[in-house]
Amino acid sequence: MENNAQKKRKFNIVDLIFILILVALVAVVAVKFLNNAKAKTASSEYVVVIHSDDIPSTALSGFKVGDKVQDDVGKTFGVITDIKTADARVHMADENGRDVLGPKEDYVSLDVTVACSGVLNENNITVSGIKYNNNASYTFICGLSKLWMRVTDIRPEGN
């Protein structure tokens, strides 16, 4: 006669490992959502100045005050509130081979002031999920011009 009694399953180490993996996954997802929610609620308005020592003068026609500024993949960084230009001064060699600063024809120095919403930390600001460090260079799309610029100032709006 066959034993029709159902076999009872015993708890083993494989079951324990599977349960621990599930708990870890749930914890990682929960922390990720909590951090995103915290970052969104803590964002404030800031003014960021981005600078380039030398850009072609023709690039200035591609943007104006009020245009959007985006990062190199198209995420919105902010809106241009001010544009200041000056003569481009670049490093070059003089007749004796020494490094000197001099003008660069048909190029300008550029400071673009951008109003943005982000989260400020000690040395960086997080805008649209991307950290921008003070005194670091990034590619920005200002209006229709794609420029390599350096973040030179981060301050709360109104200061």
Residue pairs with C-beta under 8 A, 6 or more apart in sequence:
39 119
39 126
39 129
42 119
43 117
43 118
43 119
44 117
44 118
44 119
44 120
44 156
44 157
45 115
45 116
45 117
45 156
45 157
46 115
46 116
46 117
46 118
46 120
46 125
46 154
46 155
46 156
46 157
47 81
47 113
47 114
47 115
47 116
47 153
47 154
47 155
47 156
47 157
47 159
48 77
48 78
48 113
48 114
48 116
48 125
48 132
48 151
48 153
48 154
49 111
49 112
49 113
49 114
49 151
49 152
49 153
50 69
50 111
50 112
50 114
50 138
50 140
50 149
50 150
50 151
50 152
51 109
51 110
51 111
51 112
51 149
51 150
51 151
51 152
52 109
52 110
52 147
52 148
52 149
52 150
53 88
53 89
53 90
53 109
54 88
54 89
54 90
54 104
54 107
54 108
54 109
55 88
55 107
55 108
55 110
55 147
56 106
56 107
57 106
57 107
57 108
58 106
59 145
59 147
60 83
60 85
60 108
60 110
60 145
62 142
62 143
62 144
62 145
63 80
63 83
63 142
63 143
63 144
63 145
64 80
64 83
64 143
65 80
65 81
65 82
65 83
66 79
66 80
67 79
67 80
67 142
67 143
68 76
68 77
68 78
68 79
68 80
68 143
69 76
69 77
69 78
69 79
69 80
69 112
69 114
69 116
69 140
69 141
69 142
70 76
70 77
70 140
70 141
71 77
71 128
71 130
71 138
71 139
71 140
71 141
72 138
72 139
72 140
72 141
72 146
74 141
75 128
75 129
75 130
76 128
77 114
77 116
77 127
77 128
77 132
77 140
78 114
78 115
78 116
78 117
78 127
79 114
79 115
79 116
80 112
80 113
80 114
80 142
80 143
81 113
81 114
81 115
82 111
82 112
82 113
83 110
83 111
83 112
83 113
84 110
84 111
84 113
85 108
85 109
85 110
85 111
86 108
86 109
87 103
87 108
87 109
88 103
88 104
88 107
88 108
88 109
89 101
89 102
89 103
89 104
89 109
90 101
90 102
90 103
90 104
90 107
91 99
91 100
91 101
92 99
92 100
92 101
92 102
93 99
93 100
94 100
110 147
110 149
111 152
112 140
112 142
112 149
115 157
116 125
116 127
117 127
118 125
118 126
118 127
118 128
119 125
119 126
120 154
120 156
121 131
123 133
123 134
124 131
124 132
124 133
124 134
124 154
125 131
125 132
125 154
126 132
132 138
132 151
132 154
133 151
134 151
134 152
134 153
134 154
135 150
135 151
135 152
136 150
136 151
137 148
137 149
137 150
137 151
138 148
138 149
138 150
138 151
139 146
139 147
139 148
139 149
140 146
140 147
140 149
141 147
